[in-house]
């Protein structure tokens, strides 16, 4: 068989997506960049496997020269920082530590941010450790991490379409309440995500970080075939309020075939009423 090459148009489109932030303000470039990358992923699936190889081969001579002539002590120190962080995240009680403000506070400085993002971006590190770093980055509340986490969530080249990476990234973004970039990122992901577990945590997190403006985007989800998705949407709407959802919740409370869904819909209606009276 002949040698298989990446289509030139795939490489051009992918490069265009990467270059967008440099020429367009971030508030306009994010969704366009994600849409272009998603298009590349669908139209050029071989790019997912070969892009990494092409990048490595193209950069190999430079990396060799860099290692020979320019490797500085600072790089060894950065590697040591990553190693120490990996050791912290391998602790069996790492998840309990996320609830300890004193432990999390150690990672709120800029140096720790750089170490965390370096670790998360390093695909040579075990994915379970990278997921723990994602959760820690969210727990620090460092707003520098919002765009980084948004890219992890919605870029298939970064998350490898892994539900575990997406789920934990969404959970990490849930630490940033009422942040418009976070809300936009979650809503964007909800439009395309088809994994039920990931969709469920997307909706739950929108209920935690959003406001009533999110409700119109959740109303169509009330008709989902999945019990878990309908339940999550009902609870999120109840937490957010939004009178426009009341007729849809009323219909569910009266006619849904599942008694649990009927009860949850009624409960959310009562929450909306209490919110309006308060």
C-alpha positions in Angstrom: 0.0 0.0 0.0 1.2 3.5 -0.7 2.1 6.0 1.9 -0.9 7.9 3.5 -0.5 11.6 3.8 -2.6 14.1 5.7 -4.7 16.2 3.3 -3.3 19.6 2.9 -6.7 21.3 3.5 -6.9 19.6 6.9 -3.6 21.0 8.0 -4.5 24.5 6.7 -7.9 24.5 8.5 -6.3 23.2 11.7 -3.6 25.9 11.5 -6.3 28.5 10.9 -8.1 27.4 14.0 -5.0 27.7 16.2 -4.2 31.1 14.8 -7.6 32.7 15.4 -6.9 34.0 18.9 -4.0 36.1 17.6 -6.2 38.0 15.1 -9.7 38.1 16.6 -10.7 39.2 20.1 -11.1 36.2 22.5 -14.8 36.8 23.0 -15.4 36.3 19.3 -12.8 33.7 18.5 -13.6 31.0 21.0 -16.7 29.5 19.5 -15.4 30.0 15.9 -12.1 28.2 16.9 -14.0 25.4 18.5 -16.3 25.0 15.5 -13.4 24.8 13.1 -11.6 22.3 15.2 -14.8 20.2 15.5 -15.2 20.3 11.7 -11.6 19.2 11.2 -12.1 16.3 13.7 -15.2 15.1 11.7 -13.9 15.7 8.2 -10.3 14.7 8.8 -10.4 11.9 11.4 -6.9 10.8 10.4 -5.7 14.1 11.8 -6.4 13.0 15.3 -3.9 10.1 14.9 -1.4 11.7 12.6 -1.2 15.3 13.7 0.8 14.3 16.8 3.3 12.3 14.7 3.7 15.1 12.1 4.3 17.6 14.9 6.9 15.4 16.6 8.8 14.7 13.4 8.7 18.3 12.3 10.0 19.5 15.6 12.6 16.8 16.2 15.7 18.6 14.9 14.9 21.7 16.9 14.3 19.6 20.1 17.7 17.9 19.6 19.5 21.2 19.2 17.6 22.7 22.1 18.6 19.8 24.4 22.3 20.1 23.3 22.8 23.8 23.5 20.0 25.6 25.4 18.8 23.3 28.2 18.9 25.5 31.3 18.8 24.6 35.0 15.3 26.2 35.1 13.9 23.4 33.0 15.2 20.8 35.4 13.6 22.8 38.2 10.3 22.8 36.4 10.5 19.1 35.8 11.2 18.7 39.5 8.1 20.7 40.4 6.0 18.5 38.2 7.5 15.4 39.8 6.7 16.8 43.3 3.1 17.6 42.2 2.7 14.1 40.8 3.8 12.6 44.1 1.2 14.8 45.9 -1.6 13.7 43.5 -0.7 10.0 44.0 -1.6 10.2 47.7 -4.6 8.0 48.5 -6.3 10.9 50.3 -5.9 13.4 47.4 -9.6 13.8 47.0 -10.1 14.5 50.7 -7.3 17.1 50.4 -9.4 19.0 47.8 -11.8 19.9 50.6 -8.9 21.2 52.8 -8.4 25.0 52.2 -4.9 24.9 53.6 -3.8 22.2 51.2 -5.4 23.8 48.2 -3.9 27.2 49.1 -0.4 25.9 48.5 -1.2 25.7 44.8 -2.8 29.1 44.2 0.4 31.0 43.2 1.5 31.6 39.6 4.3 29.0 39.8 1.9 26.3 40.8 -0.5 27.3 38.1 2.3 26.8 35.5 3.2 23.4 37.0 -0.4 22.3 37.0 -1.0 23.3 33.4 2.3 21.7 32.3 1.3 18.4 34.0 -2.2 18.4 32.5 -0.8 19.1 29.1 1.7 16.3 29.3 0.1 13.2 27.7 3.1 11.1 28.8 1.7 11.3 32.4 -0.9 8.8 33.5 -4.4 10.1 32.6 -5.6 9.5 36.2 -3.0 11.9 37.6 -3.8 14.5 34.9 -7.5 14.3 35.9 -6.5 14.9 39.5 -4.5 17.9 38.4 -7.5 19.2 36.5 -9.6 19.0 39.7 -7.0 20.7 41.7 -6.7 23.5 39.2 -10.4 24.1 39.5 -10.3 24.0 43.3 -7.6 26.7 43.4 -10.2 29.2 42.0 -7.4 30.7 39.9 -9.3 32.5 37.1 -6.3 32.1 34.8 -7.4 28.5 34.5 -10.8 29.1 33.1 -9.8 29.4 29.4 -7.3 26.6 29.8 -10.0 24.3 31.2 -12.5 25.5 28.5 -10.0 24.4 25.8 -9.5 21.0 27.5 -13.3 20.4 27.6 -14.2 21.4 24.0 -11.0 20.6 22.0 -11.0 16.9 20.9 -7.3 17.2 20.3 -6.8 17.9 24.0 -9.4 15.6 25.6 -9.2 12.7 23.2 -13.0 12.5 23.5 -12.5 10.9 26.9 -15.6 11.0 29.1 -13.5 10.9 32.3 -11.4 13.9 31.2 -14.5 15.8 30.2 -16.5 14.9 33.4 -13.7 16.1 35.7 -13.0 19.2 33.6 -16.7 20.2 33.9 -16.5 19.5 37.7 -13.4 21.8 37.9 -15.2 24.6 36.0 -18.0 24.3 38.6 -15.8 26.1 41.0 -16.2 29.4 39.1 -19.7 30.7 40.0 -21.5 33.1 37.7 -18.6 33.4 35.4 -19.9 34.1 31.9 -17.0 32.4 30.1 -17.7 29.2 32.1 -21.4 29.4 31.4 -20.8 29.9 27.6 -18.3 27.0 27.6 -20.7 24.6 29.3 -23.6 25.6 27.0 -21.4 25.2 24.0 -20.4 21.7 25.1 -24.0 20.8 25.8 -25.0 21.5 22.2 -22.6 18.8 20.9 -22.0 16.3 23.7 -23.8 12.9 23.3 -22.4 11.0 26.3 -25.2 10.7 28.9 -22.9 10.9 31.9 -21.1 13.9 30.5 -24.3 15.6 29.6 -25.7 15.0 33.1 -22.8 16.7 34.8 -22.9 19.5 32.3 -26.5 20.2 33.3 -25.9 19.8 37.0 -22.9 22.2 36.8 -24.9 24.8 34.9 -27.4 24.6 37.7 -24.6 25.5 40.2 -22.7 28.2 38.3 -25.4 29.8 36.1 -28.4 32.1 36.6 -31.9 32.4 35.2 -30.5 33.2 31.7 -29.5 29.6 31.4 -33.0 28.3 31.8 -34.1 28.7 28.1 -31.3 26.4 27.1 -32.4 23.8 29.6 -36.1 23.7 28.7 -35.6 21.6 25.5 -33.6 19.0 27.6 -36.8 18.4 29.7 -38.0 16.2 26.8 -34.8 14.0 26.7 -35.4 10.3 26.6 -32.9 9.7 29.4 -34.3 9.7 33.0 -31.0 11.0 34.3 -30.9 13.9 31.9 -34.5 14.9 32.6 -33.9 14.7 36.3 -30.8 16.9 36.1 -32.6 19.5 34.0 -35.5 19.7 36.4 -33.2 20.1 39.4 -31.1 22.7 37.6 -34.1 24.8 36.6 -35.4 24.6 40.1 -32.1 25.9 41.4 -31.8 28.7 38.8 -35.5 29.9 38.8 -37.0 31.1 35.6 -40.8 31.5 35.3 -40.7 30.6 31.6 -40.0 27.0 32.5 -43.1 26.7 34.7 -45.5 25.4 32.0 -43.1 22.7 31.0 -42.5 21.6 34.6 -46.3 21.6 35.2 -46.8 19.3 32.3 -44.1 16.9 33.6 -45.6 17.0 37.1 -49.0 16.1 35.7 -48.3 13.7 32.9 -44.8 12.2 33.1 -44.8 8.4 33.3 -42.2 8.3 36.1 -43.4 9.2 39.6 -40.0 10.4 40.6 -39.9 12.8 37.7 -43.4 14.1 38.5 -42.3 14.7 42.1 -39.1 16.5 41.1 -41.0 18.7 38.6 -43.5 19.7 41.3 -40.6 20.4 43.8 -38.9 22.7 41.2 -42.1 24.5 40.6 -42.4 25.2 44.3 -38.8 26.5 44.4 -39.5 28.9 41.5 -42.6 30.2 43.4 -40.7 30.7 46.6 -37.9 32.5 44.7 -40.4 34.9 43.2 -42.1 35.6 46.5 -38.9 36.3 48.3 
